[in-house]
Amino acid sequence: MSDERTPDVIDGARFLGLSQREGMRELGITSEQAYTRAYRDVEAAVYARDNRAAQGGVRAPIVIKRAGAKVTDA
């Protein structure tokens, strides 16, 4: 199940399954260097989340804010 709830975010696990071109388009980034950094960071977060969930912990959502989307404290 996807953790996406708004059009301003993309599910981290779904992002990892996209091609580089699709991932860059989804996040609204143009730099391959920024994509590589984002991919590594999301990969580490999803791995840590899945590892914790496998140990009986809570499965926390991992979502990525798209470029240009406002951050609100709702």
Long-range contacts (C-beta under 8 A, 24 or more apart in sequence): 3-61, 3-62, 3-63, 4-63, 5-63, 7-66, 8-65, 8-66, 8-69, 8-70, 9-63, 9-64, 9-65, 9-66, 9-69, 10-63, 10-64, 10-66, 11-61, 11-62, 11-63, 11-64, 12-42, 12-45, 12-46, 12-62, 12-63, 12-64, 13-46, 13-62, 15-39, 15-42, 15-64, 16-42, 16-43, 16-46, 26-66, 27-64, 27-66, 27-67, 28-66, 28-67, 28-68, 29-67, 38-64
